Amino acid sequence: MKKILFLLITGLSVSVSHSQEVSDAVRYAQDNLTGTARFRAMSGAFGAVGGDLSSISVNPAGSAIFSNNQVGITLSNQNIKNNSNYFGTQTSDKENSFILNQAGGVFVFKDHNPNNNWKKIALGISYENTNNFNNDVFSAGTNPTNSIDKYFLAYANGIPLGDITQIPYRDQFYDEQQAYFGYKGFVINPLTDTNSNTQYTSNVPAGGNYYQENEIYSRGYNSKLSFNIATSYKDRIYFGANLNVHITDFRRSSSFYEDNSNPLQPTATISNLRFNNELYTYGNGFSFQLGAIAKVTESFRLGLAYESNTWYELYDEVSQSIRTTTQAAGGPENYATVNPDIINVYDSYTLQTPGKTTFSAAYIFGKSGLISIDYAIKDYGNTKYKPTSDAGFRGVNNDISNQLTNTGELRVGAEYKIKQLSLRGGYRFEGSPYKNGTTIGDLNSYSGGLGYNFGGTKVDLAYSYLERKSNQGFFATGFTDGANITSKLNNVSLTLLFEL
């Protein structure tokens, strides 16, 4: 109710489509490695192992490996540090968060009839925070070439001035709104001051350097609630299926600042500006999974799992403001603030993220331990915004096909048991979803942990380290310069398990 009142007070703008970007699609298509501490300590290599609450998220047949009912909960502390390099200037920022990572249970129903080859049915339910969006990135440096004026010019050129200045503002579309901020903030000027004018020039003086700062603060999560059913045939072949409900809640607050040292002109030009953007995306989705595990021998297992596309229904809310300073040679500074105090609420749209196929193998050393390998394939180029008939979505879908690629993910895990104590380790590699390999680079992750079995209760602890480089432009249109970011993520997870 508060949100509705807030929208009524500040104003409401509804449009067919918002300016979605390739990076937005990748955000919801990617999953971080989450789950129980045992699962994380072994880097998620559980496709042919099963018997773990989080193994169900890789291969739904894994719940049929359980011998007894089990419930558990996992808490995690995540620390992410982002080191930025923008035209030689080094900066860093970090964010620490504490979350409920996983909770769920598996309930096993056995058939003791010796004539029945289908020995058991397992039912499971699991909640996982598949992606923690809490993150802070700060970049700063001196750009010797480009100003943010190119962002506003890219949107404004081709749009009649009369459309840009049209009142009321709330009836305009996204492109016109971006041009509006540039025009009302005196960043750009029309060639002729007529409603039919469609060409614009920059009001930012050229010939020098541009000191720029970009701050991005993100909060939110992607989560998955899975309903699982699995069975076994002669305790040799296991089959399973999941129905998944996905929930996303993402907030991003970004602020771009620019100050130029270029010579002042006889007429007032921009000396500095700050452009603020607030994005709130929320919604839910649906997917399903099918999987099988086969005991080739008592020690050797093979697994195969398929996860369908996820179909999200998403909503975007956007608010923006700009503050500029203009000054002429020998004159005073003048300030302009453009803050319509409007939240643009856009119609819902569908985002289809790619499916994934996982091949797995594991070798079990009796009660001493195991080694497991998973290899997953996901084609990010199959990501699509819908309805595809929307003109804006056609453009970004073409960009997705041109920029994103098929990628592989390798997960290797091992466990060694010493009586009630278990020692674990793992490694994970995931290729870049981008064809250029640099917008978001390859991922490397190492993990380790231990567990202790008290009988009916188990306690597991895991530590994982992840590193990934990226270079995403501060803006996707016009002004696309961005910083080289090295992200380092440290995670500690604690799991409590209870057999019922």
C-alpha positions as CSV (number, residue, x, y, z in Angstrom):
1,M,0.0,0.0,0.0
2,K,2.9,2.3,0.8
3,K,4.4,1.8,-2.7
4,I,1.0,2.6,-4.3
5,L,0.7,5.8,-2.3
6,F,4.2,6.7,-3.1
7,L,3.6,6.3,-6.8
8,L,0.5,8.3,-6.7
9,I,2.2,11.1,-4.8
10,T,5.3,11.3,-7.0
11,G,3.7,10.5,-10.4
12,L,3.4,7.5,-12.5
13,S,4.6,6.9,-16.1
14,V,3.6,3.8,-18.1
15,S,5.3,2.7,-21.3
16,V,5.4,-0.4,-23.5
17,S,9.1,-1.1,-23.0
18,H,12.1,0.1,-21.1
19,S,15.6,0.3,-22.4
20,Q,16.6,-3.3,-21.5
21,E,20.3,-4.2,-22.1
22,V,22.3,-7.3,-22.8
23,S,23.9,-7.0,-19.3
24,D,20.4,-7.1,-17.7
25,A,19.6,-10.4,-19.4
26,V,23.0,-11.9,-18.4
27,R,22.4,-10.9,-14.8
28,Y,19.3,-13.2,-14.5
29,A,20.7,-15.9,-16.7
30,Q,23.7,-16.4,-14.4
31,D,23.7,-18.3,-11.2
32,N,26.3,-18.1,-8.5
33,L,27.3,-21.4,-6.8
34,T,25.2,-21.6,-3.7
35,G,23.7,-24.3,-1.4
36,T,24.8,-26.4,1.5
37,A,28.3,-26.2,2.9
38,R,29.2,-29.7,1.7
39,F,28.0,-28.8,-1.8
40,R,30.0,-25.5,-1.8
41,A,33.1,-27.1,-0.4
42,M,33.1,-29.5,-3.3
43,S,32.4,-26.7,-5.8
44,G,29.0,-28.1,-6.6
45,A,30.2,-31.3,-8.3
46,F,27.3,-33.4,-7.3
47,G,25.5,-34.4,-10.5
48,A,26.3,-38.1,-10.1
49,V,26.7,-38.1,-6.3
50,G,23.3,-37.1,-5.0
51,G,22.5,-37.5,-1.3
52,D,22.8,-33.8,-0.6
53,L,20.0,-31.2,-0.3
54,S,21.7,-29.0,-2.9
55,S,22.5,-31.9,-5.2
56,I,18.9,-31.7,-6.2
57,S,19.5,-28.3,-7.8
58,V,22.0,-30.0,-10.2
59,N,20.4,-33.3,-10.8
60,P,16.9,-34.0,-9.4
61,A,17.5,-37.7,-9.3
62,G,19.9,-37.0,-6.4
63,S,17.2,-37.1,-3.8
64,A,16.6,-40.9,-4.5
65,I,20.1,-41.5,-3.2
66,F,19.0,-40.5,0.3
67,S,18.5,-43.5,2.7
68,N,16.7,-41.4,5.4
69,N,14.6,-38.3,5.8
70,Q,16.8,-35.2,6.2
71,V,16.2,-31.5,6.7
72,G,18.8,-28.7,6.8
73,I,19.5,-25.0,6.8
74,T,22.5,-23.1,5.5
75,L,23.7,-19.6,6.5
76,S,26.4,-17.7,4.5
77,N,28.5,-14.7,4.9
78,Q,29.6,-13.2,1.6
79,N,32.3,-10.6,1.1
80,I,33.0,-9.2,-2.4
81,K,35.7,-6.7,-3.2
82,N,35.9,-4.9,-6.6
83,N,39.2,-3.4,-7.7
84,S,38.7,-0.9,-10.5
85,N,41.2,0.5,-13.1
86,Y,39.8,3.4,-15.1
87,F,42.4,5.0,-17.4
88,G,45.2,4.1,-15.0
89,T,43.5,5.2,-11.8
90,Q,43.1,2.4,-9.2
91,T,40.1,2.4,-6.8
92,S,38.3,-0.3,-4.8
93,D,35.1,-0.9,-3.0
94,K,33.6,-3.8,-1.1
95,E,30.4,-5.1,0.3
96,N,29.7,-7.7,3.1
97,S,26.4,-9.5,3.5
98,F,24.9,-12.3,5.6
99,I,22.1,-14.3,4.1
100,L,20.0,-17.4,4.5
101,N,21.6,-19.4,1.7
102,Q,19.6,-22.7,1.6
103,A,16.9,-24.5,3.5
104,G,15.0,-27.7,2.7
105,G,14.2,-31.3,3.3
106,V,14.0,-34.7,1.6
107,F,11.5,-37.3,2.7
108,V,12.1,-40.9,1.7
109,F,9.3,-43.5,1.3
110,K,10.6,-47.1,0.9
111,D,8.9,-50.1,-0.5
112,H,9.9,-53.2,1.4
113,N,8.2,-55.6,-1.1
114,P,11.1,-57.7,-2.5
115,N,9.1,-58.3,-5.7
116,N,8.9,-54.6,-6.5
117,N,11.9,-53.3,-8.4
118,W,11.0,-49.7,-7.7
119,K,12.5,-49.5,-4.3
120,K,11.7,-46.0,-3.1
121,I,10.1,-42.6,-3.8
122,A,11.7,-39.4,-2.5
123,L,9.9,-36.1,-2.2
124,G,11.9,-32.9,-1.6
125,I,11.5,-29.2,-1.2
126,S,14.4,-26.8,-1.3
127,Y,14.9,-23.0,-1.2
128,E,18.1,-21.6,-2.4
129,N,19.4,-18.0,-2.9
130,T,20.9,-18.7,-6.3
131,N,22.4,-15.2,-6.7
132,N,23.2,-12.6,-4.1
133,F,23.1,-9.2,-5.9
134,N,24.6,-7.2,-2.9
135,N,27.5,-5.4,-4.5
136,D,29.3,-2.0,-4.5
137,V,31.5,-0.8,-7.3
138,F,33.3,2.6,-7.4
139,S,35.4,3.7,-10.4
140,A,37.2,7.0,-11.0
141,G,39.7,8.4,-13.4
142,T,40.5,10.9,-16.1
143,N,39.1,10.2,-19.5
144,P,41.2,11.9,-22.2
145,T,38.7,11.5,-25.0
146,N,35.0,11.0,-24.2
147,S,32.4,12.9,-22.2
148,I,28.9,11.7,-21.1
149,D,27.5,14.2,-23.6
150,K,27.7,11.4,-26.2
151,Y,25.0,9.5,-24.2
152,F,22.5,12.3,-24.4
153,L,23.3,13.0,-28.1
154,A,22.8,9.4,-29.0
155,Y,19.3,9.5,-27.7
156,A,18.4,13.0,-28.8
157,N,19.6,13.0,-32.5
158,G,16.6,12.1,-34.7
159,I,13.9,13.1,-32.1
160,P,12.0,16.4,-32.8
161,L,12.6,19.0,-30.2
162,G,8.9,19.4,-29.8
163,D,8.7,15.7,-28.6
164,I,11.5,16.2,-26.1
165,T,9.9,19.2,-24.5
166,Q,6.4,17.8,-24.7
167,I,4.3,18.3,-21.5
168,P,3.3,16.5,-19.5
169,Y,6.7,14.7,-19.2
170,R,5.1,11.6,-17.8
171,D,3.6,10.7,-21.1
172,Q,6.9,10.5,-22.9
173,F,8.9,7.3,-23.7
174,Y,12.3,6.3,-22.5
175,D,14.4,7.7,-25.4
176,E,12.7,11.0,-25.2
177,Q,13.2,11.1,-21.4
178,Q,17.0,10.6,-21.8
179,A,17.1,13.4,-24.4
180,Y,14.9,15.5,-22.0
181,F,17.6,15.3,-19.2
182,G,20.3,16.3,-21.6
183,Y,18.3,19.2,-23.0
184,K,16.9,20.6,-19.8
185,G,20.3,20.1,-18.1
186,F,22.0,22.2,-20.8
187,V,24.3,19.3,-21.8
188,I,23.0,19.4,-25.4
189,N,21.7,22.2,-27.6
190,P,19.4,22.0,-30.6
191,L,20.8,23.2,-33.9
192,T,17.7,25.3,-34.3
193,D,15.2,26.3,-31.6
194,T,12.2,24.9,-33.4
195,N,9.9,22.0,-32.6
196,S,10.9,20.3,-35.8
197,N,14.6,20.3,-35.1
198,T,16.1,16.8,-34.9
199,Q,19.8,17.5,-34.6
200,Y,21.7,18.5,-31.5
201,T,25.2,19.6,-30.5
202,S,27.2,19.2,-27.3
203,N,27.4,22.0,-24.7
204,V,30.4,20.3,-23.1
205,P,33.7,22.1,-24.1
206,A,36.2,20.0,-26.0
207,G,40.0,20.1,-26.0
208,G,40.9,18.8,-22.5
209,N,40.4,15.9,-20.1
210,Y,37.3,14.7,-18.3
211,Y,37.5,13.6,-14.7
212,Q,34.8,11.0,-14.1
213,E,33.4,8.9,-11.3
214,N,30.9,6.1,-11.5
215,E,29.3,4.6,-8.4
216,I,27.0,1.5,-8.6
217,Y,25.3,0.1,-5.5
218,S,23.3,-3.1,-6.0
219,R,21.0,-5.0,-3.6
220,G,18.7,-7.9,-4.0
221,Y,18.6,-11.6,-4.8
222,N,17.6,-14.3,-7.2
223,S,16.1,-17.3,-5.4
224,K,14.6,-20.6,-6.4
225,L,12.0,-22.8,-4.7
226,S,12.2,-26.4,-6.0
227,F,9.6,-29.2,-5.6
228,N,11.3,-32.5,-6.2
229,I,10.2,-36.1,-6.8
230,A,12.6,-39.0,-7.5
231,T,12.6,-42.8,-7.6
232,S,15.0,-45.6,-8.0
233,Y,14.9,-48.9,-10.0
234,K,16.7,-51.8,-8.3
235,D,18.8,-49.2,-6.5
236,R,20.8,-49.0,-9.7
237,I,19.1,-46.3,-11.7
238,Y,17.7,-43.2,-10.3
239,F,15.2,-40.8,-11.9
240,G,14.0,-37.4,-10.8
241,A,12.2,-34.2,-11.7
242,N,12.0,-30.7,-10.3
243,L,9.4,-27.9,-10.7
244,N,11.1,-24.6,-9.9
245,V,9.6,-21.2,-9.0
246,H,12.1,-18.4,-9.3
247,I,11.8,-15.1,-7.5
248,T,13.9,-12.0,-8.3
249,D,14.2,-8.7,-6.6
250,F,17.0,-6.3,-7.8
251,R,17.7,-2.7,-7.0
252,R,20.6,-0.7,-8.5
253,S,21.5,2.9,-7.7
254,S,24.1,4.5,-9.9
255,S,25.6,7.9,-9.9
256,F,27.9,9.3,-12.6
257,Y,29.9,12.4,-12.0
258,E,32.0,14.4,-14.6
259,D,34.2,17.4,-14.2
260,N,36.2,18.8,-17.1
261,S,39.2,21.0,-17.1
262,N,38.6,22.2,-20.7
263,P,39.0,26.0,-21.3
264,L,35.9,28.0,-20.6
265,Q,34.0,29.5,-23.6
266,P,32.5,33.0,-24.1
267,T,29.1,31.4,-23.7
268,A,28.1,29.2,-20.7
269,T,29.1,25.6,-21.1
270,I,29.0,22.6,-18.8
271,S,31.8,22.5,-16.2
272,N,30.5,19.5,-14.2
273,L,27.4,17.3,-13.8
274,R,26.0,14.4,-11.9
275,F,23.6,12.0,-13.5
276,N,21.6,9.6,-11.1
277,N,19.7,6.5,-12.1
278,E,17.6,4.2,-9.9
279,L,16.4,0.8,-11.2
280,Y,14.1,-1.6,-9.5
281,T,13.4,-4.9,-11.2
282,Y,11.2,-7.6,-9.6
283,G,9.2,-10.6,-10.7
284,N,9.0,-14.4,-10.8
285,G,9.7,-17.2,-13.2
286,F,9.3,-20.9,-13.8
287,S,11.5,-23.8,-15.0
288,F,11.7,-27.5,-14.7
289,Q,14.5,-30.1,-14.5
290,L,14.9,-33.8,-15.4
291,G,17.7,-36.0,-14.3
292,A,19.1,-39.5,-14.0
293,I,21.9,-41.3,-12.2
294,A,23.2,-44.7,-13.0
295,K,25.3,-47.0,-10.8
296,V,27.6,-48.6,-13.5
297,T,29.3,-50.5,-10.7
298,E,29.1,-50.2,-6.9
299,S,31.8,-47.5,-7.1
300,F,31.3,-45.8,-10.4
301,R,28.3,-43.5,-11.2
302,L,27.2,-41.5,-14.2
303,G,24.7,-38.7,-14.2
304,L,22.8,-36.7,-16.8
305,A,20.5,-33.7,-16.1
306,Y,18.6,-31.1,-18.1
307,E,17.4,-27.8,-16.8
308,S,14.9,-26.0,-19.0
309,N,14.8,-22.4,-20.0
310,T,13.6,-20.1,-17.2
311,W,10.6,-17.9,-18.2
312,Y,10.6,-14.8,-16.1
313,E,7.8,-12.2,-15.9
314,L,9.5,-9.0,-14.9
315,Y,8.6,-5.5,-14.0
316,D,10.9,-2.4,-14.1
317,E,10.6,0.9,-12.2
318,V,13.0,3.7,-13.1
319,S,13.7,7.1,-11.7
320,Q,16.4,9.6,-12.8
321,S,17.7,13.1,-12.1
322,I,20.6,15.3,-13.2
323,R,22.4,18.3,-11.7
324,T,24.7,20.4,-13.9
325,T,26.9,23.4,-13.5
326,T,27.5,25.9,-16.4
327,Q,29.9,28.7,-16.6
328,A,31.2,31.2,-19.1
329,A,34.7,32.6,-19.2
330,G,34.9,35.3,-16.5
331,G,31.3,34.6,-15.4
332,P,29.7,33.1,-12.3
333,E,28.7,29.4,-12.0
334,N,25.0,28.6,-12.7
335,Y,23.3,25.5,-11.5
336,A,20.5,23.5,-13.0
337,T,18.7,20.5,-11.4
338,V,16.3,18.3,-13.4
339,N,14.4,16.0,-11.1
340,P,10.9,15.3,-12.3
341,D,10.3,13.2,-9.1
342,I,8.7,10.6,-11.2
343,I,8.9,6.8,-11.0
344,N,8.4,5.2,-14.5
345,V,6.6,2.0,-14.1
346,Y,6.7,-0.1,-17.2
347,D,4.5,-2.9,-18.5
348,S,5.6,-6.4,-17.6
349,Y,7.7,-8.3,-20.1
350,T,9.1,-11.8,-20.4
351,L,12.7,-12.8,-20.2
352,Q,13.7,-16.3,-21.3
353,T,17.0,-17.4,-19.9
354,P,18.9,-20.3,-21.4
355,G,18.6,-24.0,-20.4
356,K,21.5,-26.1,-19.2
357,T,22.7,-29.7,-19.7
358,T,25.0,-31.3,-17.1
359,F,27.1,-34.4,-17.6
360,S,28.5,-36.0,-14.5
361,A,30.7,-38.8,-13.2
362,A,31.7,-39.9,-9.8
363,Y,33.8,-42.6,-8.2
364,I,33.0,-43.7,-4.6
365,F,35.8,-45.2,-2.5
366,G,33.5,-47.2,-0.3
367,K,33.1,-45.3,3.0
368,S,36.4,-43.5,2.6
369,G,35.4,-40.8,0.2
370,L,34.7,-39.9,-3.4
371,I,35.8,-37.9,-6.5
372,S,33.3,-36.2,-8.7
373,I,33.3,-34.2,-12.0
374,D,30.5,-32.2,-13.6
375,Y,30.5,-30.5,-16.9
376,A,27.6,-28.2,-17.8
377,I,26.8,-26.5,-21.1
378,K,24.7,-23.3,-21.4
379,D,24.0,-21.3,-24.5
380,Y,23.6,-17.6,-23.4
381,G,22.9,-16.7,-27.0
382,N,19.4,-18.3,-26.6
383,T,18.4,-15.6,-24.1
384,K,15.4,-13.6,-25.3
385,Y,13.2,-10.7,-24.3
386,K,9.6,-11.1,-25.1
387,P,7.3,-10.2,-26.8
388,T,9.7,-10.4,-29.7
389,S,7.3,-8.3,-31.7
390,D,8.3,-5.3,-29.6
391,A,10.7,-3.1,-31.7
392,G,13.0,-2.4,-28.7
393,F,13.2,-6.1,-27.9
394,R,14.1,-7.0,-31.4
395,G,17.1,-4.8,-31.2
396,V,18.4,-6.1,-27.9
397,N,17.7,-9.7,-28.9
398,N,19.9,-9.2,-32.0
399,D,22.6,-7.8,-29.7
400,I,22.2,-10.8,-27.4
401,S,22.7,-13.2,-30.4
402,N,25.7,-11.2,-31.6
403,Q,27.4,-10.7,-28.3
404,L,26.7,-13.9,-26.2
405,T,27.9,-17.4,-26.8
406,N,27.7,-21.0,-25.7
407,T,29.8,-21.7,-22.6
408,G,31.0,-24.6,-20.5
409,E,31.3,-24.9,-16.7
410,L,33.6,-27.5,-15.1
411,R,33.2,-28.5,-11.5
412,V,35.5,-30.9,-9.7
413,G,35.1,-32.0,-6.1
414,A,36.6,-34.5,-3.7
415,E,35.8,-35.8,-0.2
416,Y,37.8,-37.9,2.3
417,K,36.4,-39.3,5.5
418,I,38.2,-40.0,8.7
419,K,35.7,-41.7,10.9
420,Q,33.1,-39.0,11.6
421,L,35.2,-36.2,10.1
422,S,35.0,-35.3,6.4
423,L,37.6,-33.2,4.5
424,R,36.5,-31.6,1.2
425,G,37.8,-29.6,-1.6
426,G,36.8,-28.4,-5.1
427,Y,37.5,-26.3,-8.2
428,R,35.2,-24.6,-10.6
429,F,35.7,-23.0,-13.9
430,E,33.1,-21.2,-16.0
431,G,33.8,-19.7,-19.4
432,S,32.8,-16.1,-20.3
433,P,29.2,-15.8,-21.6
434,Y,30.4,-13.1,-24.0
435,K,32.0,-13.8,-27.4
436,N,34.7,-11.2,-26.7
437,G,35.6,-12.8,-23.4
438,T,36.2,-9.4,-21.7
439,T,32.8,-7.8,-21.0
440,I,32.5,-10.5,-18.4
441,G,35.6,-12.8,-18.3
442,D,36.2,-16.4,-17.3
443,L,35.4,-17.4,-13.7
444,N,37.8,-19.3,-11.5
445,S,36.9,-20.6,-8.0
446,Y,38.5,-22.7,-5.3
447,S,36.8,-24.2,-2.3
448,G,37.4,-26.3,0.8
449,G,35.6,-27.4,3.9
450,L,35.0,-30.0,6.6
451,G,32.1,-31.7,8.2
452,Y,31.4,-33.7,11.3
453,N,28.8,-36.4,11.7
454,F,27.3,-36.7,15.2
455,G,24.9,-39.4,14.1
456,G,21.5,-37.9,13.7
457,T,23.0,-34.4,13.3
458,K,25.6,-33.1,10.9
459,V,27.5,-29.9,10.9
460,D,29.4,-28.7,7.8
461,L,31.6,-25.7,7.2
462,A,32.8,-24.4,3.8
463,Y,35.0,-21.6,2.4
464,S,35.0,-20.6,-1.3
465,Y,37.0,-18.0,-3.2
466,L,35.9,-16.7,-6.6
467,E,37.6,-14.3,-9.0
468,R,36.3,-12.8,-12.2
469,K,37.3,-9.8,-14.4
470,S,34.9,-7.7,-16.3
471,N,34.7,-4.5,-18.4
472,Q,31.1,-3.3,-18.8
473,G,30.5,0.2,-20.1
474,F,29.1,2.7,-17.6
475,F,26.3,3.2,-20.2
476,A,25.2,0.9,-23.0
477,T,24.4,3.7,-25.5
478,G,26.6,6.6,-26.8
479,F,29.1,6.8,-24.0
480,T,30.2,3.2,-23.5
481,D,33.6,3.7,-21.8
482,G,34.0,1.5,-18.7
483,A,36.5,0.4,-16.1
484,N,38.4,-2.8,-15.8
485,I,37.0,-4.5,-12.8
486,T,38.5,-7.5,-10.9
487,S,35.9,-9.0,-8.5
488,K,37.0,-11.2,-5.7
489,L,34.4,-13.0,-3.7
490,N,34.9,-14.8,-0.4
491,N,32.2,-16.9,1.1
492,V,31.8,-18.8,4.4
493,S,28.9,-21.2,4.8
494,L,27.6,-23.2,7.8
495,T,25.1,-26.0,7.4
496,L,23.1,-27.8,10.1
497,L,21.5,-31.1,9.0
498,F,19.1,-33.3,10.9
499,E,18.0,-36.8,10.0
500,L,14.5,-37.6,11.0
